[in-house]
């Protein structure tokens, strides 16, 4: 169960049972977002360090809001404003944060393995908010919660992921998570972004550069953000990408009629996804944002709050709301 996890460093090492437990625990927090008073005293007296050594807006705000709604204080560190820009090492920076006695640390870093490096050296819970090309576990968990809400379960879906798979930690975490539930996963994009080696990430993964083939009978279509600077390296212009790989209404009709469309954001409308699809009835983009708060509240509650698996859920007991 989740209470045995000292950290959340990735999805690959989680069991199906642990994933289901996190999603079940997120559900009441999901409902909690609809309440007029969105403040609990569950983590009152706790402090969460938000250490982002790579730029982010959505994930940082989501974790900060999740901690605040649980009643925790936060201390924020951003690389461009920190001593890292002056040459201080990651370890020295994190140890300085630890000396301020936080009860947990949320870390995003451009280097794969950085959260694990920190977790080996600190005695507080570490939550990975994205590390290099390795993993983005909370994104995969919020995607799973969204899929389960819309589809009823996680087992056995046909998942298509479109875009720059090679550089995407979001893709890797989703592959690791959904393959545990028997998903058949098709990866599609320009050949240099979808090398055949990715098929070894998990059972049931295949690669193709043909979007029509990738979308056929898809139950879930996940569109990845494309870094525009990579569209010229090597020689793939934005117009070519739109022509070959953009998810538009015509292409979406190749998938199943009730196919779900996901995007981790921020999206570039008109490039990787057509606005009509992004805002259409099959899109769950805004639900993903709301579900990100719920998942991150559940993780902070159990890891930073050291809650046992059978503890009463704070969002089900409004008597502990902050006044």
C-alpha positions in Angstrom: 0.0 0.0 0.0 1.0 3.6 -0.4 1.9 4.1 3.3 5.0 1.9 2.6 6.3 4.4 0.1 8.8 6.8 1.6 8.8 8.8 -1.7 7.1 9.1 -5.1 9.9 9.0 -7.6 8.2 7.3 -10.6 5.3 5.2 -11.8 7.4 2.3 -13.1 8.0 0.9 -9.6 4.4 1.2 -8.4 2.0 -1.8 -8.4 -1.5 -1.8 -9.7 -2.8 -1.9 -6.2 -0.7 1.2 -5.2 -2.0 3.1 -8.3 -5.6 2.2 -7.5 -5.1 3.2 -3.9 -3.8 6.7 -4.9 -6.7 7.2 -7.4 -9.2 6.1 -4.8 -7.7 8.5 -2.3 -7.8 11.3 -4.8 -11.5 10.9 -5.5 -12.8 12.6 -2.4 -10.3 15.4 -3.0 -11.7 15.7 -6.5 -15.2 16.3 -5.0 -13.7 18.7 -2.5 -12.7 21.1 -5.3 -16.4 21.8 -5.8 -16.9 23.1 -2.2 -17.1 26.8 -1.6 -14.6 26.5 1.3 -11.5 24.7 -0.2 -9.3 24.6 2.9 -8.5 21.8 5.2 -6.4 21.8 8.4 -5.1 18.3 7.6 -1.4 19.4 7.2 -1.5 22.4 9.5 1.9 22.9 11.0 3.6 21.1 8.1 5.8 22.7 5.5 6.3 21.6 1.9 9.4 22.8 -0.1 8.6 23.4 -3.7 12.0 23.1 -5.5 11.8 23.7 -9.2 15.1 23.6 -11.0 13.4 23.8 -14.3 10.8 26.3 -15.4 7.1 25.3 -14.9 3.9 27.1 -14.2 1.1 24.5 -14.2 2.8 21.8 -12.1 4.3 24.3 -9.6 1.0 26.1 -9.1 -0.9 22.8 -8.8 1.5 21.4 -6.1 1.5 24.8 -4.2 -2.3 24.9 -4.3 -2.6 21.3 -3.2 -0.4 21.9 -0.2 -2.2 25.1 0.7 -5.6 23.5 0.5 -4.4 20.9 2.9 -3.3 23.6 5.3 0.4 23.3 4.8 2.9 26.1 4.4 5.2 26.2 1.4 8.7 27.4 0.7 9.5 28.0 -2.9 12.8 27.7 -4.8 13.1 28.5 -8.5 16.5 27.9 -10.2 16.7 31.2 -12.0 16.4 33.0 -8.7 18.6 30.6 -6.7 22.2 30.1 -5.9 22.2 27.4 -8.6 22.7 30.2 -11.1 25.9 31.0 -9.2 27.2 27.5 -9.4 25.9 25.9 -6.2 25.4 22.1 -6.5 22.0 20.5 -6.4 22.9 18.6 -3.2 24.1 21.8 -1.4 20.9 23.6 -2.4 18.7 20.8 -1.2 20.6 20.4 2.1 20.1 24.1 2.7 16.4 23.6 2.2 16.4 20.6 4.5 18.1 22.7 7.2 14.9 24.9 7.1 13.1 21.7 8.3 10.4 21.1 5.7 8.3 18.0 6.1 8.6 17.1 2.4 10.0 18.3 -0.9 8.5 18.5 -4.4 11.3 18.6 -7.0 11.4 19.2 -10.7 14.8 19.0 -12.4 16.1 18.9 -16.0 18.4 15.9 -15.1 16.9 12.4 -15.1 17.3 10.8 -11.7 17.7 14.0 -9.7 14.7 13.3 -7.4 16.1 9.8 -6.7 19.6 11.4 -6.0 18.0 13.7 -3.5 15.8 11.0 -1.9 18.9 8.9 -1.2 20.4 11.8 0.9 17.4 13.3 2.7 15.2 11.8 5.4 12.0 13.6 4.2 9.5 12.5 1.5 10.5 13.5 -2.0 7.9 13.8 -4.7 9.0 13.9 -8.3 7.4 16.7 -10.3 9.3 15.8 -13.5 12.9 14.8 -14.1 14.6 15.1 -17.4 13.4 12.6 -19.9 12.7 10.0 -17.2 9.3 10.4 -15.6 6.4 12.7 -14.6 4.5 10.4 -12.2 1.8 12.8 -11.0 0.9 13.6 -14.6 0.3 9.9 -15.4 -1.7 9.5 -12.2 -4.0 12.5 -13.0 -4.3 11.2 -16.5 -5.3 7.8 -15.1 -7.9 9.4 -12.8 -9.3 11.3 -15.8 -9.5 8.1 -17.9 -11.2 6.2 -15.0 -13.7 8.9 -14.5 -14.7 9.1 -18.2 -14.3 5.4 -19.1 -15.2 3.7 -15.8 -12.0 1.6 -15.5 -8.3 1.5 -16.7 -8.1 -2.0 -18.0 -7.4 -3.0 -21.6 -7.8 0.3 -23.5 -6.2 1.1 -26.9 -4.1 4.2 -26.2 -2.5 6.3 -28.9 0.2 8.9 -28.0 1.0 11.5 -30.6 4.1 13.7 -30.8 7.6 13.8 -29.5 7.7 10.5 -27.6 11.4 10.3 -27.3 11.9 13.4 -25.2 8.6 13.1 -23.2 8.6 12.0 -19.6 4.8 12.3 -19.7 4.7 9.6 -22.3 7.1 7.4 -20.4 5.1 7.6 -17.1 1.8 7.0 -19.0 3.3 4.0 -20.8 4.5 2.5 -17.5 1.2 3.1 -15.7 -1.4 2.0 -18.4 0.6 -1.0 -19.5 0.2 -2.4 -15.9 -3.6 -2.4 -16.7 -3.2 -4.2 -20.1 -3.3 -1.2 -22.4 -2.3 -1.6 -26.0 -0.2 1.4 -26.7 0.6 3.0 -30.1 3.3 5.7 -30.3 3.2 7.9 -33.3 5.2 10.9 -34.5 8.1 11.8 -36.8 10.5 8.8 -37.0 13.3 10.5 -35.1 10.9 11.1 -32.2 9.5 7.5 -32.1 12.5 5.1 -32.3 11.7 1.4 -32.2 13.6 1.1 -29.0 10.6 2.6 -27.2 8.7 -0.6 -27.8 10.9 -2.2 -25.0 9.5 0.2 -22.4 6.5 -2.1 -21.6 4.5 -4.9 -23.0 1.9 -4.0 -25.7 3.8 -1.0 -27.1 4.2 -0.4 -30.8 5.6 2.5 -32.9 4.4 3.9 -36.2 4.9 7.1 -38.1 1.5 6.8 -39.8 -1.1 8.8 -37.9 -4.0 7.1 -39.7 -2.7 3.7 -38.5 -2.1 5.0 -35.0 -5.6 6.4 -34.6 -7.6 3.4 -35.9 -9.8 2.1 -33.1 -8.1 4.2 -30.4 -10.1 4.5 -27.2 -7.8 7.2 -25.8 -5.7 9.8 -27.7 -3.0 11.6 -25.8 -1.5 14.6 -27.6 1.9 15.7 -26.4 3.2 19.3 -26.4 5.7 19.8 -29.2 8.8 22.0 -28.5 8.7 24.3 -31.5 12.5 24.6 -31.6 12.7 20.9 -32.3 10.6 21.2 -35.4 13.7 22.5 -37.2 16.0 19.8 -35.8 16.3 18.0 -38.2 14.4 19.7 -41.0 10.8 19.2 -39.9 9.0 22.5 -40.4 5.8 23.4 -38.4 3.7 23.2 -41.6 5.0 19.6 -42.2 4.1 18.6 -38.6 0.6 20.0 -38.9 0.1 18.2 -42.2 1.3 14.9 -40.9 0.6 14.7 -37.2 -1.8 17.3 -36.0 -4.9 15.9 -34.3 -7.8 17.5 -36.1 -11.5 16.6 -36.3 -11.1 14.5 -39.5 -8.4 12.4 -37.9 -10.2 12.0 -34.6 -13.0 10.4 -36.5 -10.6 7.5 -37.3 -10.7 6.7 -33.5 -13.6 5.2 -31.7 -16.7 7.5 -31.5 -16.3 7.9 -27.8 -12.5 8.3 -27.9 -11.1 10.5 -25.1 -8.6 13.3 -25.9 -6.0 14.2 -23.4 -3.2 16.8 -23.4 -0.8 17.5 -20.5 -0.5 21.2 -21.4 0.4 23.8 -22.2 -0.9 23.2 -25.7 0.0 25.0 -28.8 -3.4 25.4 -30.5 -3.1 25.0 -34.3 0.1 23.0 -34.1 -0.2 19.7 -32.3 -3.9 19.9 -31.9 -6.8 21.7 -33.7 -8.8 24.1 -31.5 -12.0 22.4 -32.5 -10.7 19.1 -30.9 -9.1 20.8 -27.9 -12.5 22.4 -27.0 -14.7 19.6 -28.3 -16.8 17.2 -26.3 -14.2 14.4 -26.4 -11.5 16.6 -24.8 -10.8 16.2 -21.0 -8.1 18.9 -20.8 -9.7 21.0 -18.1 -10.6 17.9 -16.1 -7.0 16.9 -16.1 -6.1 20.2 -14.4 -8.7 19.7 -11.7 -7.7 16.1 -11.2 -4.1 17.1 -10.9 -5.0 19.0 -7.7 -6.8 16.0 -6.3 -4.0 13.5 -7.0 -1.4 15.9 -5.6 -3.5 16.5 -2.5 -3.8 12.7 -2.0 0.0 12.2 -2.3 0.9 15.0 0.0 -1.6 13.8 2.6 -0.2 10.3 2.7 3.5 11.0 2.2 4.0 14.3 4.0 1.1 13.8 6.4 2.3 10.2 7.1 -1.3 9.0 7.0 -1.9 5.3 7.2 -3.9 3.6 4.4 -6.9 3.1 6.7 -7.0 6.6 8.1 -10.3 8.5 7.9 -10.2 10.6 4.7 -10.0 14.3 5.6 -12.1 15.4 2.6 -14.9 13.2 3.8 -14.9 14.8 7.2 -15.5 18.5 6.8 -15.2 19.0 10.6 -11.5 19.4 10.2 -11.8 22.3 7.7 -9.8 25.4 8.5 -11.9 28.3 9.7 
